[in-house]
Every structure is written in structure tokens, then in C-alpha cells.
Amino acid sequence: MNVSLHADRIHPFTSQSPASIRAVEYVNSRAFLKLSRRIRRRCGISMKMEELALTEDSTRNPGISPAYRNPDFRKANPTVLDAQAKVCTGPTQTKPLTYPQAAHVLHTILKSAKGELKGDYEVSKAQLGAFFAGMTIRANAFPEATQWSEGERHAMHTFWPELVRVLPRDVLFIADPEGSIMGASSSVGPHYTGQDTREMRLVGALREVLAGGHLGYEEVNGVLKDVLLRSTDNESTGVSESLLSAFLIGQRMNRETNRELKAYCLAFDDEFGNAPNSMKYGAGPPPVADVKSLTHYGEPYDGNTRFFRSTLFVAAVRSCYGESCLLHGVDWMPPKGGVTEEQMLQYMGANTHLTTLQAKQLIEDDNVGFAYVSLREARPSLYSLIGLREHIKKRPPLATSEKVQQFVRARGKEAIVAGFYHEGYEEPLLMLMRRRGIHAGLVVKGEEGALSMTTRLRSSNSSKGLPVNYCSGFRSSVCPAAFDIDGVSRESFNFEVNAEDYGIEPTDTPRTDRSVAKNIKLGISALQGEKGPAYDRIVLNAGMVDHLLGCDGAEDISSALDRAREAIDSGQALNRILNYIKISHKV
């Protein structure tokens, strides 16, 4: 029987599951080896790179990450989106607009509101909500240096008399919730309550957010469940996109408190996408895998745009010696829209529409030991926000909380590993991990904010703040003094990993530049035993994570690295990847 990576098993162009996926039978080891050769050819491993013909503008080419963006998503107005990147960010990062910039943005919004812009040039409701939320919070709560510039004040004074006549009432509320910013011409804000009970709750919370304030856990939790968890399949949230986008970006601009982040992290625990009536709140608990150890990997969902993303291959390595792994993410996510694990698995022909119960079976399988779950299957309500998040432009609080999820549980020990970039988010992430009640947690400042450590030397002109390869976390401890407030004994640590200290030659991280195929080529070649930067990076991340999480047999770092090398050099790790592709269609 012919064994091939069927094109009809690759579905990067739609968020919906395929109506049917033809099963492929793998009748003997010869066919399995043939599949390995197909993967190598598909990924260009035996070809020259120029033969791949993977061009950045080829948006329908599944070899590059832009191809996985849902074409049904409406594009955002580029003028307003560029302004959002400047004004919808933090108190120190915001870049006030000049008069020409502000006037151009407001003129664009005015033309759109009058119906003079159509299609992708129309300013969306989500963009209006995010932009005016950013302007309002800056006026109400930001330090003087990042409040409105004179140019912005002049432009708003010029355009507001016309805007107030054409903008929707919800946007007028966001732009001036208390009637204190725009003057007497703005009277909608103080009296606005929303269209129904759900919007009333959202508007009440948004008033506090737009004033630069914070909300309690119960308030955020209630808003999220009201707005998102009560929606049904193929149906919108039922609330104004302007209000929702203003709420999400507003909380991020105010820098979420631990209570607010905890609400984002836990609010969706009762939604299970693979259960009957899955969009309904309270569908059932996550499945529990019968394994001694399970590590949840929380990579940034928006992927890598520049450097090799190694986590899928690291999971295959660690599964060889009993450290089971669960990866989760999406096919495509803004703002970066980079290479993700789901794209790589799709490109290699694996089933990426697994339920959490099917993922549990793969984790328990002695020939696999790891699994990937898409947000599409596990949390449909959150997956439905991808298009809106593209129009928000900047990352909302969900970009932090989605890294700390447990879509499958374990009977044995559990750990979470997550990546971060901006200093100050390492402690909130660890707080969320502790709240999960796990045995060990680790945050890594990897390249591009991913969780992978690099083998390159630290540059002498590197940016200020925490260096790349900075790690912080906690793990189980036998020391009585290490008991935490929840009664679990843990010890904390901070550590900067220098690969050269462990005999790994310093090398630059391989570039992939949004190429899914290049990323797979690097990873598969390394698992075939090809020595080089990708091989070293996989070994480093497998062995160091084992050591830092306190895994059995990894007390000595050199021994942990040797164990990872053995898993690769023996061919076991490559077989795990191939087994996953095969068995993911059979569970």
C-alpha cells in the first residue's frame, strides 16, 4: 500500500475541522521507513534549500507560516493598526502621535464611519474599541510623557465635532466614558449602559478599566464567563466587539494584577471543546493520563518569525525516557503570525484535530509519550477570538494566561514550562503555575520570547533587563522549610544558562524566517543525529528542563544532557515523531 503525506490532510486555510480525514494504514516497518523518507523529501532535507522555492509572498504555500492565517478573517485597516501599535501599549512604551499622524488616523476613522471606506480599508469595530480605549487610558492614567501630545490634542479638537455625529454609541462611550475628555459635545459616555445584561456588566467593568483602575478576581471572572462562555458554536459573543476589544487591551495597558491574571487563567477551566455541547459552561473535567510525569509546554501562541522553534522535537526526546509532554497552541495567531507546533505537525501529515481524550491516549502510549492539543478543540470560545485579536494589534492578557493551561492532567507529577519576553511577567506566570497546584514550574526567557534556550553567546550589546536564557522557577523539595502556603513543599531558583559551561560549542541560532519547512528540516535532521546548532539546542533544552524541574535521573546536568543525546543518537526520538504522525490518525 502506498504511504504518503496526503495533501488533503493539511488544512491550514480554515479554522474548521475537515469533514473527513482519510486514514492511512501503516502495514509494516518498511512502509514506516518510507514515511520517514517522504518527510525528509517534503521538508527538503535531501534537497538544496533554493529548490524549496518558499517565497514570503506565497501566502497559499503551507511551507510558510502566513499560509495558515484563516482567509475568512477580515484584514484590519493598516493606518489605524499602525497607530494602535504606538498608543495601545504600556505607560512607558507608548509613543504619542504627532499632529500629522493623529490627523491622518482620525480622518481615516471619520471616512470609515461615513461609509466611504470599504472592504479591508474599513476600520473595524474592534479597531475602534482598541484605539479609543488606548487614547482614553492615556488621558486618564498615564504619566505625562506618554499622555496625549499637543499634536494629538489639536487633531482631536479638529475632528471630534464630526466624529461625535457618526461614531456608534459604544465607541463614543469608550472615547469619553465620563464626559471629561472631549468637552460638552460628548454626553453619551456618562449615561451609556450597553444593549443587554451582558453588556451592562461589561460596561460597568470597562468604566473602571478606562479610568486606569483594576478589577477583582470575581469581577473579571464574571465578565469573561458572561461574554465568552455563554456563546454557542458558529455564533458571535453577542456583545459589541468595540467594548470587548477595549476591555481586553485596556486591562493589558493598565498592567494586569495577579488577581486579574488569575481570572483570565481559570475562567475557562470548565469549558471542554471535545465534550457534547462543549461550548456550554460546565461540560466536564479534563482527562487524566496514567503517567508518572507530565510536562505542559506553554509556548507563545503567535509562534516564531525568525529563529528555530525546537519544542516539538524536545518533547519527542524527553518522551523517550518517561518524561511525558503535552504541547498546546493554535494554527496561527497574531500579532507575529509565526511558525507554530500545529503548523509543523500539519505539514508533516499528523492529525491536529485531536480531542483532549485522544491526546491522553497518545501520552499514555509507550511508543509516543507526548501529544499536541489545539486551542480550537480545547477552548473553542478562546479560539474564536483570533480574528478579533488581530484587530486589537497588541497582546491581550490572554496571551499570558493561555500559556498556563492543563488540558490533560496526570496521575503522577505535573510541571509547566512557559516562555516570556517582557521583564516583570516572570513572577505572574509562576504565580499562575503555583495556583495550578503543580509540582514544578519554569519560565524561560528564550529568543523571541519563546521558551527555548539558545546555545549562542550573550552579545556584549544585548538589551537591558534579563538576559536570554534566564530561567526562574520552583520544584519539589524535601526541605521542611520550603513548604508553600498551599502545603506543598517547593524550592525556588533563578538561573542563567550558559551552554558553554556544559561543553556545548557556542553557535548562532539557526534562522527559519517564517518557514515551516525549514524549521522541520532542522528538527528532523537533528533527530537523525546530524550534529550542529539545532541538535545542540534540542539537547540543551531537553537536559536543562529535566534538571531544573527536578526530574528523576537529571540531578547532574551533564548526565541529563547525555541522556538527551542518547535518545537522539539511538533513533528513538525520531521514531517518536513518526509514531505520533501514524497513531494520531488511529486514536
N, C-alpha and C positions, 0 to 999 in steps of 0.2 A: 504494500500500500504506500502511496506517495505521502511523504511527510514534508509539510511546508508551512511557512508563516503566512497564512491566508490574509489577503488584504481586507477581506470582509470582517476580520476580527479586530480591525483597527478603527476606532470610532472617535477621532479627535474633533470632529466638526459638530457635535451635538451633545448636549448635556443629558439626553435621554438614553436609557439602556437600549441596546439593539433589540428588535422584535424577536430575533432568534440568532443564536450563535452555533454554527456547525461544530460539532465535537470532532476532534481529531484523535484517532486511535494510534497508540504507540505500541506496536505489537512485539517489538524485540529491541535488544540493545543496539543492534545495527541501525535501526530507524532512529533511535535516540541520538547516536553519534551523528547521523545525517542531519538531525535538527541542529546540533551544535555547529556543523559546518554552514548550515543555512544562516544561522545567527551571525557567524563571522562574515559571511558574504554580505548580508543585509546591512551590517554595520561598517562595511568597508575595511575589515581587519586585514584581508588579504589583498586589498587594493591600495593604490595611491590615493591620497586624500583629494587630489584635484579631480579624480574620477567620480567622486561622490556628487559633484555638481549641486551642492546645497547652498543656494543663494538666499540672502536675507529677505529679498522681496518676494520669494516664492511662498506666499502665505498658505498655499494648499499643500505644501510639502511636509509630510509627517516627520521628516528628519530634523525639523527645526521647531522651536517652541511656539512661535506665533501661530502655527497651523492649528493649535489646539484651542485657540480662542473661539467661543461659540459665535458663528457668523450671525446668529439672530440677535446678538447684543447690539443695540444701537450705539454708535460712536458718540463720544462727548464733543461738545464744541471746543475746539483747540484753544481759542483765545481765552475763554473763561477757565478752562482747565489749567492753563499755564499760570493764570492769576491765583487759582486755588493752591497750586504748589508753593506760592510765595506767602499767602496770607492765612492758610488753613493749617498752621503748624504751631509750634510751641512759643512760649513767651520770649525766648532768646533766639530762636531760629527764624522767626517771621521776618520777611523783607518787605517793608512798606512800599507801595507803588508810587511812582512819580505821577504827575498830573497827566501826561500823555498816556501812560499805561492805564491809569484808572479811568480816564475818559473813554478810551478805546473799549475797555471791558464793559462799562456801563452803557455805552452806545450800542454795543453788541447785544446786551441783555434787553435793552429797550426795543431794538429791531425785532428780536425774537418774540418778545411779549406782544408785539403788534402783529405777529404773524408774517413778518417779512423774511424770515429765515426758515428754510425747510430742510427736512432730512437730517443728516449728520451735523448740519450747521445750526440747527435749532438748539437753544440752551435748555437742557433737561430740567425737570423739577428737582431732581437730586442735586444737580449742579447749583441751582438757585439756592436750595437749602443750605448746602455746604458753604458756598461763597458768602452769603449774608450772615450765616452763623459765625464764620470767621471774623467778618468785619464787626459784628456786634460784640463778640467776646473781647476783641482787641480794644474797642472803645470803652468797654465797661471794666476790664480787669487787667489788661496787660501793662507792663511798665512803660514809661514814657517813650523809650527808644523804639518800641515796636507797636505803639498805638498809631492811630491814623496820622499820616504825613499831611503836610499842608496841601500837597497836590491831591491827595485823596479827599480831603475836606472840600476843596474847591470843586472837584469833579462831582462829588455827591450833591453839593449845593446846586450845581448846574443841572444835573439830570433828575434829581429826586422829584421835583414837581410833576414831571411827566411820568416817571416810573410809578408813582403812587396811584396814578389813574389806570394803569394797565396790569400791574402785577397782581397775582392771586392773593386772597386774604391771608392764607397761611404764610406766604412769603413776606407779606407786609408785617405780620406778627414777628417773624424771625428777625427781620431787619430793624425793628424798633419795638421790642416787647412791652416796654413801659411808657412809650411815647416821650422818651427823654433824650433821644439821639438826633432825630430828624426835625424836631420842632413841631409847631402847631399843626402842620399839614398831615401829620401821622397820628391818626386817632384809633386805628384798628387794633393795634397791639394790646393796649390795656384791657380791652373787652373781649378779646378772642378766646374761645373755649374749645374749638375743634368741631368736628362734624358728628361725632358719636361718643359713646362712653370710653372706647379705647383711645380715641384722640384726646379726649378730655384729660385722661391720666397722663398721656404723653406730653400734652401742652403744659400741664402743671409741673411736670419734672423738668421740661425744657426751659421754663422761666428761670429756674434756679441755675441751670447749666449756662444759659446765655448771660447771666449776671456774673459768671465766673465761679459759681459755687459748686458744692459737691452734694451727692445724694447718699442715703444709707443703703445698706445691702438689700433690705426688703423692698425699697422703692425701685431700685434698678431691676431687681429680680422680677418684680411685678410688671414693670413696663415691658421687659423683654418677653415674658410669657404672654402678656396680653396682645402684643403687637405681632409676634412671630409664631409662637407655638399654637395659636388658635387658627392659623391659616390652614387651608387644605390643599391637596395636590392640584397642580395646574391653576392655582388661583393666587392672586397677589395678596399682600399682607392686609389689604383693606384700609390702610391708613395712608395719609399723604406721604409721598416719597420725599417731599421737601422737609417735612417735620422729622422723618426718620433719619435722613442724612444729616440734618442739623444736630440731632441728638447724638449720633454716633461720632461725628467729627468734633462736636463740642466737648464731649467727655474726654477725648484724646487731647485736645488743645489745653484743657484745664489740668492735664496730667492726672490720670485716674488714681484714686486712693486704693488701698488694699481692699477695702470693703466693696468698692465698685468693681474692681477686677474679679474679686471672688464671685460676685453675682454673675458677671459675664461667663465665668468658667463653669459654674454649677447650674445655671438656669436651664440648660438644655439636656441635663443628665437623664431626664425622664422621656426624652424623645428617642425612639429607636426606629430607624428608617426601614429595617428589614422585617418589622413585625406587621401583622394585619392592622389596617387603619393607622399606619405608622406616624402620620402627621398629628395624631391626636395625643394630647398630653397624657403621660402615664401608661405607655404601651408595654412596659416590662423591663426587667433588669438586663444588663449585658451578660452574655455567656461567659462561663468560667472555664478556662483551659486547664487541663490536668497536667501542668508542667511545674518543675521545681523553681523556675526563674523566668520572668518575662520583663523585657525592657521595652518601654514605649518611646519611640523616637518622634520628637516634635520639631521637625524641620520647618522653617518659614514656608508657608504655603505658596508664596509667589515665586519660588524657585531661584535658580542661579542663572545669571545672564553672562557671566564672564568665565568662572573657574569650574573645574571638575567637581561634580557632586558625587560623593563617594558612599553615602549612607546605605543605599540598596546593596552594594557589594560588601560593605562592612557587616550588615545583617546576615548575609549568607555565610560569611566567615564565622561569626560568633555562634551561629546555629549549629556549626559542626561539633562543638564541644559542650552543647547543652544550654547555651545562653540564648533562649528563645527571644524573638524580637517581633514587635508589631509596628509597622510604619503606617502613617496616615497622611492624607493630603487631598489634593484636587488635580484635575487635568490642566487647569490654567487659572491663574489668579493675578489680579493687578496688585500693586502698581507695576511690578517688574515684569510679570508675564514670562518668567524664565523657565528653565528646564526643571521638571519635577519627576518624582519617582513614578507617578502614574503614566506620564508620557513615555518613560523608558520601558515600563512593563507593557504598555500598549504596543509600542513599536516592535518589541520582541515577540509579541503574539500572546501574552498572558491574558487571562480574564481579569479585568479591572472593575468588574461589577459584582464583586463578592459581598455577600451579607456578612455581618459580624459573626454569625454562626458558622458560615463557611470558612471565615478567617480562623476561627477557633480550631476547626478541623485541620487546617494546614499547619497551624502552630503545634498541634499535638502530633502530627505526622513525623515519624522518626526519619523520614527521608527528606523533609523540608525544614520544619522548625522555625519558620518565620512567615509573615503574611503582610499584605497591604490592604487597607480599607480606605475607600474613597469617602469623602465627606458627603458626596451625592447619595450614598447608600446609608450612612450612619446618622447624618443630621441634615435631612432634606431642607429644613427651614433655613439653615445657615448657608447651605449650598445655593439656595435661591437668591441670596444677596450678592452674588459675584458681580452681576451686571451693575447693580447699584454701587458697589464698592469701587468699580472702575470710574464712575462719575463723581465719587467723593474725592478721588485722587490720592489723598494721604491715607495711611493705615489707621483703621479704627481700633478700639480696644479689643475687638475680636481677633485681631492679628496677634495679640499676645496670648489671650486665653485659649485659642484653638490649639496651641502647642501642648497644652497640659490636659490631654484627654485620655480616657481609658475606655476605648470602645470594646475591648475584651479584657476580662480580669483573669487572674491566675490563682491556683490553689497555693502555689509557693510564693516566693518573694517577688515583689514588683519594684521596678525602678523607672524613672522618667529622665530622658536626656533632651534638652532643648537648646536651641541656638538663640543668641541675641546680638545686637549691634550697639544700640544706644546705651551708654552708661546710665545706670540708675534702674534699669529693668531687670538686672540680675536678681536682686533681692525680692521684688514682687513675684517673679517666676518661681523662685524657691519657696516663697510663702504659699503659692498655689499648690506646689508639689507636696508640701507638708500637709496642706489641707486635704489632699487626696489620701493621706494615711499610708503612703508607700514607704518601703524600707530604705530606699536611696534615691537621691535626686542630684542632677548635674546640669549646670548651664555652662555653655561654651561660647566664647566669642571667636567664632570662626570667620573665615573670609566671606565677605558679602553678608555677614550676619547669620550665615548658616552654622550648623553645629559641628562641622568637620574641622579638625585641627590641621594645620599645614606643616610641611617639612621645610619651608623656606626660612632663611634667616630674617630676623626682625630688622627692618630698614632703619637706618640712623635718622632719617627724616620722617619717621612714621607719625601718624596723627596723635594728638594729645589724648589723654584718657587711658583706659585699659587697653593693653596690647592684644593683638591677635594671638590666640592660643591661651588666653586667660580662662581659667576654669574655677568655678566655685560650686560647692555642693555640700551634701551630707550623706552619711551612710550609717548602717547599723553599727552599734558599738556594744562592747561587753562591759564598758566602764559605767559603774552606777551613777557617777556624776554627770553622765551625758543624757540622762532622761529628759525628754522634752515635755511640754505642757500636756501633750496627749497621752503620756505614759509610755511612749516608745523611746527606747534608748538609741540616740543618734550622736554622731560626732560630725562637726562641720570642718570644712577645709577650704582653702584658697590656694591655687597652684597655677604657675605659668609653665606650660610645657615647652621644652626646647628639645626638638628631635635629635639634635646633635649629641646631647648628653647620653643618648642611648644607642650611639653608634650608627645613626641614620644620617647619610650624607645630605647636607642642605641642598635643596633644589627648588626652583620656582614651580609654583603650582601650574599644572597643565591648563591651557586655555581651551574653552569649548565654545564660547561666544554664541550662546543660544542653540547650539547644535545638539539635538538629542542623540543623533547617530555618533558624533564624536565622543560624547560622554559614555555611551555604551561601549564603543570601541576601546576606550581607555580602560573601563572597568573589566570587560571580558578578557582583554589581553592580559591584564594583571592577574586575573583569576586563573588564566592558563599558565601562569608562572613567569610571564615576561617582566623582568626586573626593570625598575625605573621609578619616576616620580609618583605615578598612580599606584603602583604596587606598594611603595613605601608609605604612601598616605593611607591606604586601606589598612596596612599592618599597624601603623601608629594609632589610628582611630579605634581599631578593634582592641588592641592590647591596652591602651591607656584608659579606655572606657571600662574595660574589665577591672583594671586596677583601682580606678577612682571610685567605682561603685562598690568595691569590696567583694567582688565575685570570687567564688572558690577557685583556688589554683592560680590566682593573679596577685598574690601578696607581693611577689617580686616582679618589678616591671619588666626586666629582661626576660624572665620566664614567660610572662604574659605575651610579650611580643613574639617570642619563639613559637608559642602555641598558635598564634595567629598565622605565622609564616607556614607552619606545618599544615594548617588547614587549607592553605592555598596550594603549596607545593605538592601535596598529596593528590590534588584534583578534587577533593571533597567539596570545596566551596563552589567551584564551577558546577559540579553535579547538583548542588542545592538549587542554584539558579535554574538549571534545566529541568529539574524535578518540579520546581514551582510552576514553570510555564505549562508543563504537562498536566499536573494534578489540579491546577486551578480551574481546568475545564471539566473536571470529573467530580468535584465535591458537590 
